[in-house]
Amino acid sequence: MEPTNLTEILKELEKINSWFDQQQEIDVEQGLEKIREGIRLVKASRIRLKEIENEFEEIKKELVEDNTPLPNDIN
C-alpha cells in the first residue's frame, strides 16, 4: 500500500536513495524495482502536494468570503 502522507512518502524516497548509496555493486533487477518504487512515490507525492495546495486555496477563499483580513504575504 502506497503511503499517502507526504512525510511518509519522503521517508520512503530517502530509504530508496540510501539503498542506492549503500550498494557496492547494484543488482540491475533490484535497482530497477527500486526505481519503479521511487517513480510511484514521486507520483503519489505530486498528487498529495496538489491536494494540499487545493486545501490551502479553499481556506484562503473562505477567509476572503468571510471578509477576514489576510496578511499581505498570503495574497
N, C-alpha and C positions, 0 to 999 in steps of 0.2 A: 504494500500500500504506500503510495506516494505521500510524503508529508505535505501539509497544506499551510503550516505555519512558516512564515518567511525565515524566522530564526532557525528552525529545524532544517529547512531546505539549505540554508547557507552552511550549517554544520555538516550536512551530508556532502555538499560540494567540497568542503575543506577536507573531509575524510578521503575523498577521491584524489584530491590534489596531493595529500600526504602520501597516499598509496604510491602514486607515481614517483614522488620524491624519494621514497624509501627503496625503490627497486634498483638492484644492481643490473639485472637484465630483465626486460619486460617481456612476459609471455604475450605474444600477439593476441591470442584469443581472450585472455583476461583483460588486457589493455583495451581491446575493442568493446568488451562488455562494460568496462568502467566508463568509456567514452559515451556509450549509449545511455548508461545510467545518468551521466552528467548532463547529457542533452535533455533527457526527461526532466531532470531537476531544474535546468535553466528555463525550460518552457513553463514549468509549474511556478517558478519564481516570477516570470513575466506576467502570468495570469494573476497571481496574488498581488503583485505590485499595482496592476491596473485596478483590481478590486479596492485596494487601499486608497488609490488616487480617487476613485469614484466616491468612496465613503467620505473622504475629506471634502470633495466638491459638494456633496449633499449637505454636509454640516455647514459649510460656508454659505450655501444657498439658503438654508434655514435661518442662519443668522441675519442675512441680508433681508429676507422676507419679514423677519420679526423686527426689523429696523434696529438691530443690535449693532452698535458701532464696532467696526473692525480695526485692529491696529493697522497702520499704514503698510507694514511689511507683508500682510496677508493678501491685500487687494491685488 
